Amino acid sequence: MTKPTPKPVDPAELPALALGVIRADRFPLLATVDGDQPRVRPVSPVKTDGFTVYVANLRGYHKTGELAANPRVELCYLDQDHNQVRLTGTAEVVAERALLEEIWSSNPLLRSYLGSIDNPELVVYRIRPHRVRYMREWALEYHEVPVG
């Protein structure tokens, strides 16, 4: 069996291609570290601004402790054509009230589940990438995407 030949990637198109994959995948996989054990789970971002991704969480969830101990994370996005984007970065707790209100008002699931933006269980993380990589359809070759 021969290896498939992926369509060439124009470096100028990398940001748009990567953002397209991010828009297409509603449930990317978030990787965290639990001591010496990696942990991966699907998440549903509550906001995306370019390559910066916001994820809501509950204080009682295990990943809250994982992120407090080690904020280094990776998000992996995959679209229906098997194009992949990996965002490697750092998660930080969002404290800006205006940003939290924007996220709260645009997310009916958060409102119905938590009832109030002041619910002490609510934690929103901002994942700021320092590296973004794009891979087209099982090409087995990542392309570095300029960040910011």
C-alpha positions in Angstrom: 0.0 0.0 0.0 1.4 3.4 -1.0 1.3 6.4 1.3 -1.3 8.9 0.2 0.1 12.1 -1.2 -1.4 15.1 0.5 -2.3 18.3 -1.3 0.6 20.8 -0.9 0.1 23.6 1.7 0.8 27.2 0.8 2.5 28.7 3.9 0.5 31.9 3.4 -2.7 30.0 3.9 -1.7 28.2 7.1 -3.5 30.6 9.5 -6.8 30.4 7.6 -6.5 26.6 7.2 -5.9 26.1 10.9 -8.7 28.4 11.9 -11.0 26.5 9.6 -10.2 23.2 11.4 -10.8 24.9 14.8 -14.2 26.2 13.6 -15.2 22.8 12.3 -14.4 20.8 15.5 -16.9 21.4 18.3 -15.2 19.1 20.8 -11.4 19.3 20.6 -9.4 17.1 22.9 -7.6 18.8 25.9 -4.5 17.2 27.2 -3.3 18.0 30.8 -0.8 16.5 33.2 -1.9 14.7 36.4 1.4 14.2 38.2 3.3 12.0 35.8 0.2 10.8 33.9 -1.1 12.6 30.8 -4.9 13.0 30.8 -7.0 13.7 27.7 -10.7 14.6 27.5 -13.1 16.3 25.0 -14.0 19.8 25.9 -16.5 22.3 24.4 -14.8 25.8 24.2 -17.1 28.6 25.2 -15.2 31.2 23.2 -12.4 31.2 20.6 -10.5 34.4 19.6 -8.1 33.5 16.8 -5.9 30.8 18.4 -6.8 31.8 21.9 -9.4 29.3 23.3 -11.6 29.7 26.4 -12.8 26.6 28.2 -15.3 26.6 31.1 -14.9 24.2 34.0 -16.2 23.4 37.5 -13.9 23.9 40.5 -14.8 20.4 41.7 -13.6 18.7 38.5 -10.2 16.9 38.6 -8.8 18.9 35.7 -9.0 22.1 38.0 -6.4 20.6 40.3 -4.3 19.4 37.3 -4.3 22.9 35.8 -3.4 24.5 39.1 -0.5 22.2 39.5 0.7 22.4 35.9 -1.0 24.9 33.5 0.8 23.5 30.4 -1.8 22.0 28.0 -2.4 21.0 24.4 -5.7 21.1 22.5 -6.1 18.9 19.4 -8.7 19.7 16.8 -9.7 17.4 13.9 -12.1 18.1 11.1 -14.2 15.7 9.0 -11.4 15.6 6.4 -8.9 14.5 9.0 -7.1 17.8 8.9 -5.6 18.4 12.4 -4.6 21.4 14.5 -2.6 21.2 17.7 -2.4 24.2 20.0 0.3 24.0 22.6 0.1 26.5 25.4 -0.7 27.6 28.9 -4.1 27.7 30.7 -4.8 30.6 33.0 -7.9 31.5 35.0 -9.9 34.4 33.4 -10.5 37.1 36.0 -11.7 40.0 33.8 -15.4 40.5 34.7 -16.3 42.0 31.3 -14.9 39.0 29.5 -16.7 36.6 31.8 -20.0 38.4 31.3 -19.5 38.2 27.5 -18.9 34.5 27.7 -21.8 34.0 30.1 -24.3 36.0 28.0 -23.3 34.1 24.8 -23.6 30.6 26.3 -27.1 29.4 27.2 -25.8 26.0 28.5 -23.6 27.7 31.1 -26.5 29.9 32.2 -28.9 26.9 32.5 -26.4 24.6 34.2 -24.9 27.1 36.7 -27.7 29.6 37.2 -25.5 32.6 38.0 -22.2 34.0 36.7 -21.3 34.3 40.4 -21.6 30.6 41.0 -18.4 29.7 42.9 -18.1 26.5 40.9 -17.5 28.3 37.6 -13.9 28.6 36.3 -13.1 29.8 32.8 -9.7 29.1 31.4 -7.9 31.1 28.7 -5.6 28.9 26.7 -2.9 31.0 25.1 -0.9 29.1 22.6 2.8 29.5 22.1 2.8 26.9 19.3 0.2 26.1 16.7 0.7 23.2 14.2 -1.4 22.2 11.2 -1.4 18.8 9.5 -3.4 18.1 6.3 -5.2 14.7 6.1 -2.8 12.2 7.5 0.2 13.8 5.8 2.3 12.9 8.8 4.0 16.3 8.5 3.1 19.3 10.7 3.4 22.8 9.5 4.1 25.6 12.0 1.4 28.2 12.0 2.4 31.8 13.0 0.9 32.7 16.4 0.0 36.4 16.8 
